[in-house]
Amino acid sequence: MPRPGLLVLRGVRRTFGTAARIYLTCCALLFGWAVVTASDESMAAVVPLFATAPSSVVLLFLLPEADTTFLLSILLGALINAMIIGWCARVLRRGNNPDPAS
């Protein structure tokens, strides 16, 4: 029986796929760049929000206003978009064949 950690990694790999993991890496790099270059007059914090749109913009309006709302909307938006990218890649890859995972 495989260890639980391996099952989690296999599930993440199946859910996200390569394209979605590349997208998440780009979002993380953009967020890191925005944190490093942000100042009071900078609009750098908007770049990760646009990279994770439309999910992050919807979440920005739906989440209650707090100090971490902006960060949480970017994080959840990136994860939601990555799941959608992974699903689309899986559907396009399999074509007319049924999905063996389901």
CORLIN-V290729 format. One record per residue. RES is the residue in one small letter. SS is DSSP state (A for helix, B for strand, O for the rest). NEAR is the number of other C-alpha atoms within 8 Angstrom. D_CENTER is the distance of its C-alpha to the mean C-alpha in whole Angstrom. Layout:
# CORLIN-V290729
RES_SS_NEAR_D_CENTER + RES_SS_NEAR_D_CENTER
This chain:
# CORLIN-V290729
m_O_2_31 + p_O_5_27 + r_O_6_26 + p_A_6_23 + g_A_6_21 + l_A_8_21 + l_A_9_21 + v_A_8_17 + l_A_8_16 + r_A_8_18 + g_A_8_16 + v_A_9_12 + r_A_9_14 + r_A_7_15 + t_A_9_12 + f_A_14_9 + g_A_12_12 + t_A_8_12 + a_A_10_11 + a_A_12_7 + r_A_10_8 + i_A_8_10 + y_A_9_7 + l_A_11_5 + t_A_8_9 + c_A_8_10 + c_A_12_7 + a_A_8_9 + l_A_8_12 + l_A_10_12 + f_A_11_12 + g_A_8_15 + w_A_8_17 + a_A_12_16 + v_A_9_18 + v_A_6_20 + t_A_8_22 + a_O_11_21 + s_O_5_25 + d_O_4_26 + e_O_5_27 + s_O_8_24 + m_O_7_21 + a_O_9_19 + a_A_11_16 + v_A_7_16 + v_A_11_14 + p_A_12_11 + l_A_11_11 + f_A_8_12 + a_A_7_10 + t_O_13_7 + a_O_9_10 + p_O_8_11 + s_A_13_9 + s_A_15_10 + v_A_11_13 + v_A_8_14 + l_A_11_13 + l_A_10_15 + f_A_7_18 + l_A_6_18 + l_O_8_17 + p_O_6_20 + e_O_5_21 + a_O_5_21 + d_O_5_21 + t_O_6_17 + t_A_11_16 + f_A_8_15 + l_A_7_13 + l_A_8_11 + s_A_14_10 + i_A_12_8 + l_A_9_7 + l_A_11_7 + g_A_15_6 + a_A_13_2 + l_A_9_3 + i_A_9_5 + n_A_10_5 + a_A_13_4 + m_A_11_7 + i_A_8_9 + i_A_11_9 + g_A_14_10 + w_A_10_13 + c_A_8_14 + a_A_10_14 + r_A_9_16 + v_A_8_18 + l_A_7_19 + r_A_6_20 + r_A_9_22 + g_O_6_24 + n_O_4_27 + n_O_5_27 + p_O_5_26 + d_O_6_23 + p_O_4_24 + a_O_3_22 + s_O_3_23
